[in-house]
């Protein structure tokens, strides 16, 4: 039988790292800078995926680049969100 226990991540605290990834549509630098300012005002540290500011048609980089960016973020133990 499959275990369906809900896993609840810990709350973010000042100094934690939030890694911005764009897994879908391209976002403008202005929008990302505004989001970064808000997150940093909460005492969190923001890092960016390597292709966050790329654009491929309406997407934020190619499918492969976006997959790699997301996987890098998920695999990085220092990233909290």
C-alpha positions as CSV (number, residue, x, y, z in Angstrom):
1,X,0.0,0.0,0.0
2,X,1.3,3.5,-0.9
3,X,2.1,5.9,1.9
4,X,0.1,9.1,1.5
5,X,1.6,11.0,4.4
6,X,1.7,14.8,3.7
7,X,5.2,16.2,3.7
8,X,5.2,19.8,5.0
9,X,8.4,21.8,4.3
10,X,9.8,24.0,7.0
11,X,8.9,27.7,7.0
12,X,11.4,30.1,5.4
13,X,13.5,32.1,7.8
14,X,15.8,35.2,7.3
15,X,18.9,34.2,5.4
16,X,17.3,31.3,3.5
17,X,17.9,31.0,-0.2
18,X,15.0,31.4,-2.7
19,X,16.1,30.4,-6.2
20,X,14.2,32.0,-9.1
21,X,13.4,29.7,-12.0
22,X,11.2,30.4,-15.0
23,X,9.8,27.0,-16.0
24,X,7.3,28.5,-18.4
25,X,6.7,31.9,-19.9
26,X,9.4,34.5,-20.2
27,X,9.2,37.2,-17.6
28,X,10.6,40.7,-17.9
29,X,13.7,41.8,-16.0
30,X,11.5,44.5,-14.4
31,X,9.0,42.0,-13.1
32,X,11.8,39.7,-11.7
33,X,13.6,42.7,-10.1
34,X,10.3,43.7,-8.4
35,X,9.8,40.2,-7.1
36,X,13.4,40.0,-5.9
37,X,13.0,43.2,-4.0
38,X,9.9,41.9,-2.2
39,X,11.5,38.6,-1.3
40,X,14.7,40.3,-0.1
41,X,12.6,42.7,2.1
42,X,11.5,39.5,3.9
43,X,15.2,38.8,4.8
44,X,15.6,36.1,2.2
45,X,18.5,35.7,-0.3
46,X,17.6,35.5,-4.0
47,X,19.6,33.5,-6.6
48,X,18.8,33.1,-10.3
49,X,18.8,30.1,-12.6
50,X,21.4,30.3,-15.3
51,X,18.8,31.0,-18.1
52,X,16.3,33.1,-16.2
53,X,16.6,36.0,-18.5
54,X,16.8,34.0,-21.7
55,X,13.9,33.9,-24.2
56,X,12.9,31.4,-26.8
57,X,9.6,32.5,-28.5
58,X,7.2,33.2,-25.6
59,X,9.1,30.9,-23.3
60,X,11.9,31.5,-20.8
61,X,14.6,29.6,-22.7
62,X,14.4,26.3,-24.5
63,X,12.6,23.3,-23.0
64,X,15.9,21.7,-22.2
65,X,17.3,24.8,-20.5
66,X,14.2,25.2,-18.4
67,X,14.3,21.5,-17.4
68,X,18.0,21.8,-16.4
69,X,17.4,25.0,-14.4
70,X,14.6,23.4,-12.5
71,X,16.6,20.2,-11.8
72,X,19.6,22.2,-10.6
73,X,17.4,24.1,-8.2
74,X,15.8,20.9,-6.9
75,X,19.2,19.2,-6.5
76,X,20.9,22.1,-4.7
77,X,20.7,21.4,-0.9
78,X,21.4,25.1,-0.1
79,X,18.3,26.2,-1.9
80,X,15.3,26.5,0.5
81,X,12.7,27.5,-2.0
